[in-house]
Amino acid sequence: MSDLLVCSSLFFLSNFIHARLRGYRFYSTWFYLLTVTSIIIHGFFPENLIANLIDKIPIAGIILTGLYLFMHKCHTCTLKKRISYAVIVISAFSFVIFIFYYGYLTNQFCFDKDKYTATLFHALLHLTSSVGHHAIIIM
């Protein structure tokens, strides 16, 4: 099932390309790094603690850069656009936080005892976070 996570990690390549085309070089670099680290970890070192911690570096960079861009764009766009994109971004972020952190606390979703279920939710996490960040880029 780690093949599914390697494939779903490729969603972040679309964020890399999209951010690069829109001129967000710093943001796009974080997505490139996340794609590389995710493929390496999900493909070769799924249970390695150090590798998983290294994977958190680009995740933190993406969250912080995405938050900065989102807040900046909220102050420079129309109210209608702000509300539309805020619903998408906040919904995606909330869903990802829920299935990851609540799942961790309760051994569900990404941390389910059934590896198949855990893998499906982790792949869904990749997709949802990618969509949320595309919304930030478009905004």
C-alpha positions as CSV (number, residue, x, y, z in Angstrom):
1,M,0.0,0.0,0.0
2,S,3.0,2.3,0.3
3,D,2.7,2.5,-3.5
4,L,-0.5,4.5,-3.1
5,L,1.2,6.9,-0.8
6,V,4.1,7.4,-3.2
7,C,1.6,8.1,-6.0
8,S,-0.5,10.4,-3.9
9,S,2.7,12.3,-3.0
10,L,2.8,13.3,-6.6
11,F,-0.2,15.6,-6.0
12,F,2.4,18.0,-4.5
13,L,4.1,18.2,-7.9
14,S,1.0,20.0,-9.2
15,N,1.3,22.5,-6.4
16,F,5.0,22.9,-7.2
17,I,4.3,23.7,-10.9
18,H,1.2,25.9,-10.1
19,A,3.1,27.9,-7.5
20,R,6.1,28.3,-9.8
21,L,4.0,29.4,-12.7
22,R,2.3,32.0,-10.5
23,G,5.7,33.4,-9.4
24,Y,5.7,31.9,-5.9
25,R,9.2,30.6,-6.0
26,F,9.7,30.1,-2.2
27,Y,6.3,28.4,-1.9
28,S,7.0,26.2,-4.9
29,T,10.4,25.1,-3.5
30,W,8.7,23.8,-0.3
31,F,6.3,21.7,-2.5
32,Y,9.3,20.4,-4.4
33,L,11.0,19.4,-1.2
34,L,7.8,17.8,0.2
35,T,7.4,15.8,-3.0
36,V,10.9,14.5,-2.8
37,T,10.8,13.7,1.0
38,S,7.4,12.1,0.7
39,I,8.4,9.8,-2.1
40,I,11.6,8.8,-0.3
41,I,9.8,8.2,3.0
42,H,6.7,6.4,1.7
43,G,8.7,4.4,-0.9
44,F,11.8,3.4,1.1
45,F,11.7,4.4,4.8
46,P,8.0,4.3,6.0
47,E,8.9,3.4,9.6
48,N,12.0,5.5,10.1
49,L,11.6,8.2,12.8
50,I,14.4,10.4,11.5
51,A,13.1,10.3,7.9
52,N,9.6,11.2,9.1
53,L,11.0,14.1,11.2
54,I,12.9,15.4,8.1
55,D,9.6,15.2,6.2
56,K,8.0,17.6,8.7
57,I,10.4,20.4,7.7
58,P,8.8,21.1,4.3
59,I,5.4,20.5,5.8
60,A,6.0,23.3,8.3
61,G,7.4,25.5,5.5
62,I,4.3,25.0,3.4
63,I,2.0,25.6,6.3
64,L,3.7,28.9,7.3
65,T,4.2,30.1,3.8
66,G,0.6,29.2,2.9
67,L,-0.7,31.0,6.0
68,Y,1.3,34.1,5.1
69,L,0.0,34.1,1.5
70,F,-3.6,33.4,2.6
71,M,-3.6,36.2,5.2
72,H,-2.0,38.6,2.7
73,K,-4.4,37.7,-0.1
74,C,-7.4,38.1,2.3
75,H,-6.5,41.8,2.7
76,T,-6.1,42.4,-1.1
77,C,-9.1,40.7,-2.7
78,T,-12.8,41.3,-2.9
79,L,-15.1,40.1,-0.1
80,K,-16.8,37.6,-2.3
81,K,-13.5,36.0,-3.4
82,R,-12.2,36.1,0.1
83,I,-15.2,34.2,1.5
84,S,-15.2,31.7,-1.3
85,Y,-11.6,30.8,-1.0
86,A,-11.6,31.0,2.8
87,V,-14.3,28.3,2.9
88,I,-12.2,26.0,0.7
89,V,-8.9,26.7,2.5
90,I,-10.3,26.5,6.1
91,S,-12.3,23.4,5.3
92,A,-9.4,21.6,3.8
93,F,-7.1,22.6,6.7
94,S,-9.6,21.6,9.3
95,F,-10.2,18.2,7.6
96,V,-6.5,17.5,7.4
97,I,-5.9,18.5,11.0
98,F,-8.8,16.4,12.1
99,I,-7.9,13.2,10.3
100,F,-4.2,13.5,11.3
101,Y,-4.2,14.8,14.9
102,Y,-7.6,13.4,16.1
103,G,-6.8,10.2,14.3
104,Y,-3.4,10.1,16.1
105,L,-5.1,10.5,19.5
106,T,-7.8,7.9,18.8
107,N,-5.9,5.5,16.5
108,Q,-8.2,6.2,13.6
109,F,-8.0,7.5,10.1
110,C,-4.3,7.9,9.1
111,F,-3.3,5.9,12.3
112,D,-5.9,3.1,12.0
113,K,-4.8,-0.3,13.0
114,D,-5.9,-1.6,9.6
115,K,-3.0,-0.5,7.3
116,Y,-5.4,-0.3,4.3
117,T,-7.7,2.2,6.0
118,A,-4.7,4.2,7.3
119,T,-3.2,4.3,3.9
120,L,-6.4,5.5,2.2
121,F,-6.9,8.3,4.7
122,H,-3.2,9.3,4.4
123,A,-3.6,9.5,0.6
124,L,-6.8,11.5,1.1
125,L,-4.8,13.8,3.4
126,H,-2.3,14.4,0.5
127,L,-5.2,15.2,-1.9
128,T,-7.1,17.5,0.4
129,S,-4.0,19.5,1.5
130,S,-3.0,19.8,-2.2
131,V,-6.4,21.2,-3.1
132,G,-6.4,23.6,-0.2
133,H,-3.0,25.0,-1.2
134,H,-4.1,25.3,-4.9
135,A,-6.9,27.5,-3.6
136,I,-4.4,29.7,-1.8
137,I,-2.3,29.9,-5.0
138,I,-5.3,30.8,-7.1
139,M,-6.7,33.3,-4.6
